Amino acid sequence: MAALLASAEARAAEYEDEHGDDDLDAMDESDSEDEWDGLGDGENTEPTLSAPAARKDSSRRAFDKVFKRVVEAADVVLYILDARDPNGTRSKEVERMVMAAEGGDKRLILILNKIDLIPPETLKAWLIHLRRNFPTLPLRASNSAPNARTFDHKQLSVKGTSETLFRALKTYSHTKQLKRSITVGVIGYPNVGKSSVINALTSRLGGRSDPCPVGAEAGVTTALREVKLDNKLKLLDSPGIVFPTSSEASKAHRTDEQARLILLNAVPPKEVNDPVPAIALLLRRLSASAASFDHLLQVYDIPPLMTQDGDMTTDFLIQVARKRGRLGKGGVPNLHSAAQTVLADWRDGRIQGWTDAPVLQVTSKVPALNVNGTQQVDKGGSGDQKEIVKEWAAEFKLEGLWGDDEGGDKMEA
């Protein structure tokens, strides 16, 4: 018996010597592949927070790794934005990186998803605004959640918008006349609907189940996934990445950034330690519109709120807790549970809210002159960008589609 035990220990030691390092390397590689958080930083180029402290340092490395792989492999990049807050789910740094890849030979298209959650006039304004920088298409990638408060955009259905996007990609593939298939990378914040976009495109082929798992919570996609549409088109789905907040940022700034990301559904609910700041931010945003705030009160059938030191968050959560039965021992309102309920309603579209497109200021400023009296030339690149948008739109045959000046009447609800 002792001899058998000694023999087994010797074999185990030999195996450890031969395979130990390989196993550790494999474990390290596996760990790094799972470190995904979100994507983009809105209008700010400063990174933002979305994950527990244990993963802060890895978020930027994970972003660099997955984003570079997608951009390097893709001929066309679809940047998926949440129609309720396009600038909040958009990163200028991401756009610059795509534009700079391979000498500017990549194509970038902005996709406004979840359009059923905003009114037609707001959608049209955002399309006009975004098309000043990049070709932009509206998309309804999936059906709404139960009891969601939605807007009817008539022909802008799941089928109609996905077929329009598919035809645009096929047109680009035909225009390039490459001997290989066109690779389309799909990027965006967590939970903006990247996988739903791919499933909407594949569903038009018929007889195929959804190739990409989807969910209402962030973090469903955890690795790069390639989906073949046909012999000329293949899609590359990717996890969303969010930059970690700078360690030098103040505590208040980190809290505000976390609240913003929570409202973008970029943070999985299990990672939300304190949902109350996000509710406070939601109330501040909705209170800017009397109609939106009244609608919020109607959702929970509660009376006008009382403020304490200018903040109505506590009274709101107390009333929601009583209405929804989120009570602790002795009937004490559980504000944490009430806040989670509100976040779930917001995520599923039962609470209406959106941001309006920026309005460009018209100025009558006198043009600056050079020392010799001639007018200075604007080197900001706006003219070049307009030409790029026009050229790319022609490659995909996007001109005149929903939201353009020529085709705006097609979008009336």
N, C-alpha and C positions, 0 to 999 in steps of 0.2 A: 504493500500500500504506500509506504514511504517512497519507494522507487518511482511509482506512478506519479505521485505528487511532485516529486523533484523534476521528472521529465516534463510534466505539464507546465511547471513554472519556467523551465528553460525555454520551451517553445513560445511561451507568452513573451518572454524577454526578447527572443529573436524577432518576433513579429513587431514588437514595439520599436526595435531598432530600425527595422526595414520600413515601416509604414507610419511611425509616429508623427514625423514632420509633415508628411503628406496629409494626414488626417487633420492636423492643426491648420494647415494652409486652406484645406477645403472648408473647415469650419469658419475661418476668418472670411473667406470669400462669400460663404453663405450668409454670414452676418451682415456683410456690407451690402449684399443684394437686397436685404429686407429693410434697409434704413430709408424709408420714403416718408415725406411729410406733406408736400404741396407744391405750388408753382407761382412765381410772380411776386411783385411787391406793389402793385397798383401804380399810382403816379409817382411814388417815391422810389428812388434808386437805393435807398437804405434797406438792408434786409429786414425781414419781419419774423416774428416768433410764431410757431404753431405746434411744438412738440415738447414733451417733458424734458427736464434738464439733462437727463442721461443721453439724449440724442441731439442736443444742440450743436455740438462740435461736428457731428457727422452730416448735418443737413446740407451744408454748402458742398461738401465733398460728394454727397449723393447727387445733388443737383448737377454739379459739373459733369459727373460721370454719365448719368442718364441723358441729360440734355445734349451733350456733345454727340452721344451715340445716335440720338434721333436726328439731329441736324445733319450729321455726316451722311447718314443713310438716306435721307429724304431728298426728293427733288422738289416737293411741294410741302409746306408746313401749314397745317390748319391750326390756328390759335383760337381755342374755344373760350368765349367770354360769357359770363352770366348777364343776360339782358337787363336784370334788375339793377346791376351795378357794373357796367362795362369797364370803367376806369379803375374800379377797385379790384378787378380780376385781370388787369392788364399791366404789363411791365415793359417800360421803354427799354430797359437793359436787355430783356429777352429779344425784343424786336431788333435792336442794334446787332446782337450776336447773330441772328439769322441773316440779316442783311449783309453782314461782313463775311459770312461763310463762303468759301470758294470764290472769292472775288465778286460777291454779289450775284451769283448765278442761281441762288435759291429763290423760290416764290413763296410769299407769305400771304395767306388769306385769313382775315378775321371772320369768325363765325359767331353770330349772336344767338345763343341757345336759350331755351326757356322763354321764348317770346310770348307764350300764352299767359305769362304772369305780369305783363305790362300792357297798357292801353295802346291802340294803334298810333295815335299822334306822338307818343313817347318813342315808340319803335322807329317811326319814320325820322324823327329828329336825331336819334342816335345813329341811324344808318347814314344820314347826310353828314353828320359830324365825323364819323370814323372813316368814311370814304375820302376824306381829305388827305388821309395818310396811307391807307391800304384798301384794296378791294375787300368788300364786306358783304356777307350774305346772312339773312335771317334763317333760323332753323328751329323747328320744333322736333327734337330728336325722339321724344317719347310722350306717351299720354300722361296727363296730369295725375297727381295723387288723389285719392278719394277725398271729397269735400273741399278740394282746393278751389279758391276763388280765381277764376280765369277770365280772360277776355277772348272774344271771338274775332279771329282775323280772317275768317272765311276761307279763301283758297290757300292760306298759309297753314296747311295741315302737315301732319307727320309725313304722309305720303308725298304731298306736293313739294315740300321744301327739300326732302331727302333726294327726290328725283332731280330737282334742279341742281343740287350740289353734285350729284353723280354725273349728270350731263356736262357740267363745267369741267370736272376732272377728266372725263373722257375726251372732251374737246381739246384740252391741253395736251393729253397723251397723243392724240392724232396730229396736233400741230407740230409737236417735237419730232415725230416720226423716228423715235429711237428703236433700235433692234432689241431692246430689253423692256421689261415692265417699268412703269413709273411708280416710285415709292412715295407714299403720302404719310408724313409724320403728323400725329395728333398730340398737341400739347395743351396745357392749361392748368389752372388751379385744381386742387382736389374737389370732386363733387360738382364740377361745372357741367358734366355730362360727356366727357371724352369717349367713354366706352359706349354710351347711348348713341352717340353720333355714328360710330362704326356699326353698331347693330342696326341703326336706321338705314345705312347704306347697303348693308348685306341683305336686309329683309326684302328689298325690292327685287332681289334675284329669285325669290320664291323657294320654298322647300328647305330653308336653312334655319336652324335654331340660332339663337343669339350666340355668337362666338366669343363675346366678352361679358364676363359677369358684371352686373351693375347693382347699385344699392343707393339708398337715400343718404347713407353716411359716407364720410370721406374715408379713403384708404382701402377701397375694394380692390383696385388694381395695384399690385405690388411688384410687378416686373414687366419688362418690355414684352409685348405680344404682337406677333405679325399675323395679319389676316389677309388672305388672298381674295380679291373681288372677282377678277377674271385674269386672263393671260396678259393683260396690259396694265392692270392696276393692283397694287397691294398696299394695305394700310398698316401703320405701325402705331399701336396703342402704347401709352406710357403712363407711369405713375405721376401724380402731381407732386411738385416740390415747393416748399416755402423756405426762404432764407431765415436763419436764426437772427434774432435781434442782436444788435451790437451790445457787447458787455458794458459799454460806456453809457448806454441809454439809461435814462432815469426810470425809477420804478413805475411812475405814473405813465410814462411813455410806453413801457412794456405792457402795462395793463390795458392801455387804449388799443395797442396793436393786437393784443390777444383778443380783445372784444370785437374788433373789426373782423378778424379772421373767423371768429366763431359765427358771426352773422353771415359770413360768406360760405358757411358750412364747410370750411376748409380744415376744421379740427374735429376728429372723431369724438362723439359724445363722451366716451369713456375717458378721454384725456382732458375734458373740461372740469377742472377742479372747482372753479367758482363762476357760475353762469350769470350772476347778478350784474356785473359790469356790462356784459353784452346786452342785457335787458335795458339797462340805463341808456346805453347808446341807441338802441332801437327806439326807445321812447323819445329821445331827443330828435332823432331823424323824423319820426312820424308826426311829432308835434309841430313841425314846420308847415304841415298842410292840415288845415282844419278838417277836410274831408277824410284824409287818411287816418287821422287820430280818432274821429268819430266812428269810422269803420272798425278800428281796433276795439273800441269800447263795446260796439255791437257784437263783435265776435264772442266776447265773454259775458255780454249782457250785464254790464256793470255801470254804475252812475259816474258822473264827473269825478275826477281824482283830486285829492287834497295834496298840497305840496308841503314839504318840510325843508326849510333852508333852500328853497328853489328846486328841490328834487321830489319827483312824484313816484319814484321807483318802488319805495317801500309800500305805499298805499296801494299801488297797482298790484303788486305781488300778493299782498294780504287778501285783496278782493278776489284775485284769480284762485288763490288757494282755497278760499271758502266756496267759490262756485264749482270748482273741480274736485273738491274733497281732498285736497292735499293738506291734511291736518295731522298734527302729532298728538301726543298724550295731552288729555284735557282740552282737546279742540284747538290747540295752539297752531296757527298757520305755519306750514313748513315752506319758507320762502325759497329755499334751494330747490325743492321739488316743484314748486310753482314755476320757478324760472326755467327748469328743464322742460316743463309742459309747454311754455310759451315758445321756447326754442324749437321744439318739435313741430308746433303749429306753423312757425315761420319757415322752417325747412320744407314742409310739405305744401306751402303755398296757401294755407288757410288764413294767413295774415297778409294783406296786400301792402306792398311797399316797393318803391323804386327810386332811383336817382334820375334827375332830368339831365339831358345833354347840355354841355356848356354852350353859352351864347357868345359868339365872337363879338368883341367890342369894335365898333366902327369909329375910327379916329380920323381927324382932319389935320393930322400933323404934317407940317411942311417937310418935304424930302430934304435930307441932309445933303450938303454940297461939299465937293472936294475943294482944295485950296485954289484950283484954277477956275472954280465957279461951275464945274459940271456936276450933274447929279450923281450921288454915290449909288453904286449897284448893290442891291440886296444880295448878300452871299449866304443867306440863311438856308437856302436849299428848297424853299417852298415851291419854286417853279419846277425844279427837277423832280420833286416828289409828285407833283401833279402829273408830270409826264410819265413817271413810273406807274402810277395808279392807272392812268389811261392805257398804257401799253399792256400791263398785266391783265386788266379787265378785258381787253380785246383778245388776249390769248385764251382766256376762259369763256369768252362771250358773255360777260356779266353786265355789259352796258344796258341800261333801260330796265333792269330788274328792280324789285321793290325798294323804294326809298330814293331812287334817282329823281332828279327834277323832271326828266322826261316821262318816268313811269310812276310818279308818286300817286296818281289817282288809282292805281291798281291795288292800293293797300287800304282803301277806305273800308271801315268796318260797318 
